[in-house]
């Protein structure tokens, strides 16, 4: 089963910026253990563009879709045997990247 793991940062209480070496080591372990599918960090939400093409013409808007203290800072996609295994990895990931994470299975 595959899971989307969203990394959530907070503008008023951001996670530590010195976590890259620990995150890289965790990613290497995910690869070695067969959990790794994909991962990536995201640019600041202010660099986002929202596109709405439900009307006669597409509308392009600068900035994030939702104004919030919390924002999506990155994602992992993992392969795990079940939700319990994904949650155990996510608890470790949250500690390692010093941010909250959200786990959602793909349908």
N, C-alpha and C positions, 0 to 999 in steps of 0.2 A: 504494500500500500504506500502511496506517496502522500506527503504532507507539506503544506506551505507553512513556513515559519517566518512570521513577520517580526522584524526588529523595530521596536517602538522607542523613539527618543522623546525627550521633553525639553522644550525651549527654556523653561524656567529652572530645570534641574537636570541638565544634560549628563549623560554617562561620561566616564573617563575617556580621554582621547588617546591614552597610551596603551590601548588594548590590542593593537594590530598584531604584535608577535604572538600573544596568547590565542587570538582568533585564528591566525594562520596555523598554529600547532593543532588547534581543535579541528580545523578544516582538513588538515593532513590525516588526522585520526579518522574523521568521517569517511574520507576516501579509502583509507586502508581497511576499514571495517565494512565497506560496501553500502554506506548510508548516503553518500554524496550523490546528488543529481545536478544541482546548480546552486550558485550563491552569487550575490552582488550587493554592494553598497549603493545607495542612491544619493544624488546631489541634493542640496538644500531645497526644501519645498518651494522657496521663492523662485526657483528656476523652472518650475512646472508650467506647462501650458495645458489648459483644458479645452477640449474640442467637443462641441455639441452639434451633430449633424442630423438631428431629428426633424428639423424644419425644412424650409425651402432652400436654405443655404447653410453651410457650416459656419458656426460662430466660434472664434478662437479667443480665449481669455487668458491673460497672464496670471500667474500665481496659482496657488493650490486651490482645489475644489472647495475645501472646507478650511476655515480659519480655526485653528486649534493649538493649544499648548503642546499636545502630543502629535507626532507625525511619524510616518513610515520612513525609517532610516536605511533599511535594507531587507533582503529576503534570503532565505535558504529554501531549497526544495530537497527533502530527504526521502529516502526509501527506508521504511521501518516495518517490522513484522506486524505491529499493531499499535493502537493509540498509546498504550502504556509505555512501550519502547520509545515512541516519539516524545512523549511527555518527559521521560527520564532524560533524554538527550536535550530537550528544551530547557529543563531546569539547569543543566550544566551550561548550556549556551548562554542563558540569561546571566549567570554568574560570571562567565568568561568575558562576555561583551559589555557587562555592566549596564544592561538595559532590560526593559521588559520585553518579553516575546509572546506572540500569540501563535497557537498551533491550530491549523485547520486542515482536515483531510480533503483531498480532491474527490469530487463526486464520481 
